[in-house]
C-alpha cells in the first residue's frame, strides 16, 4: 500500500461550513415540520411541504454531502482537491440560494427572488461539478467509486437545472413543458433521489464502509452493474415519464433501479463478510438501517402508485429522506467529522504529547441516545402518516426535534473544539 498516494486533506473552509450549515438546516427542518404537521395530511404540492422537502434535500442532505465529498475526494481519487476556493465559494452560493428559495416557497411567492435563489443553487452545483470532474480526471486509475461520484454530480446539476426551470415555469402564463407541472415535478424529485443521492451514496459508501469495517471485496463487477442498472432504470423512467407521462411502467424502471441497489448492497455484504473488525459499532448500525429503509422505499412504490390519497406518498418520502439519507448522515458524521477536526488540531502533535483520540472529541453517550430517539421518531412519525393522525404525527415530530438538538450539540462541540494537550 506504500505506493498509493492519498491526496492532502483540504482546508477547513472547504469542509466545515457545510457541516455546520447542514446541522442548523436539520434543526430548522424539524422546527418547521413541527409547526406545520397538517402538511403531511395534504397533497404533496403545497407551499409548506415544498419548503420542507427543499430544506431536507438541499439544506440538510446536499449541504452535508458537499462537505463530506470535498474531504473524501482526495482519498477516493488519491489526489488533492482541485480547488479549495471553488469549494468555499460553492458554500456561499448554495447557502444564499437555499435561503432565498425556501423563503419564497413558504408562501409560493413566485418571482425574481425565487428564480435568483434557484440560479444561485445551480451555480453552486456547477462549481461542485467542476471540482469533482477536475479532481477525478487528475486520477488516471479507473475506480467504480470515481465513476459513480462523477455521475452523481452531473445528475445533481441536471436536477437543480430542471428545478430552476420549474420555478420559472410557475411564473409564466404559457407553460414551457409539454406535460403538466406536477408530472415534471415527479421526474425532478427522482432525478435527485436516484441520480444524485443514490449514486453518490453508492460510490462513497463502497469506500468508507470497507475502511470502517477493515474489510474488502474483489467483486468490482457488482459496482459496475450497480452503476449500469441505476442509470438505466432512471433514464428509462425520465424519458418515458416526460414523453408519455408516468404510467404503470414505472414499476419496471423501479425494478431495474432495485437491481442496481441489490448489486451495491451485495458488494457491501461481501465487505462485511470479509471484515477484520468483528464488532459492529453503534454508528455503523445507522448505515445498515438506512439500507433497509431504502429497500422498503423501493418496494413501496407499487403501493404508492395504486393507492388513493397521499398517505403512502408521505411514507415513501419519509423512508427516503429520514430512513435512508438522514440515517446515513447521522452515523457517518461522527465517523468522519471527528477525524477531520483531530487531523487539523492534533496530527502534528502525534507522538510528541498526550493527545485525545478522535472519538474523545464528541459526546459518545449522546450518539447512543440519538440512535434510540431516531428509532422512536421514525416509527412514531411513520405510524402517524399511515394512520393520518395529527396527534401521533406531532409526537413523532417532537421526537425528530429532539434528535436534531442532540445532533447539533454534538456537531458544534466538535466544530468549537480547542486543542487540548
Secondary structure, 3 states (H helix, E strand, C coil): CCCCCCCCCCCHHHCHHHHHHHHHHHHHHHHHHHHCHHHHHCCCCCHHHHHHHHHHHHHHHHHHHHHHHHHHHHHHHCCCCCCHHHHHHHHHHHHHHHHHHHHHHHCCCCCHHHHHHHHHHHHHHHHHHHHHHHHHHHCCCCCHHHHHHHHHHHHHHHHHHHHHHHHHHHCCCCCCCCCCHHHHHHHHHHHHHHHHHHHHHHHHHHHHHHHHHCCCCCCHHHHHHHHHHHHHHHHHHHHHHHHHCCCCCHHHHHHHHHHHHHHHHHHHHHHHHCCCCCCCCHHHHHHHHHHHHHHHHHHHHHHHHHCCCCHHHHHHHHHHHHHHHHHHHHHHHHHHHHHHHHHHHCHHHCCCCCCCCHHHHCCHHHHHHHHHHHHHHHHHHHHHHHHCCHHHHHHHHHHHHHHHHHHHHHHHHHHCCCCCC
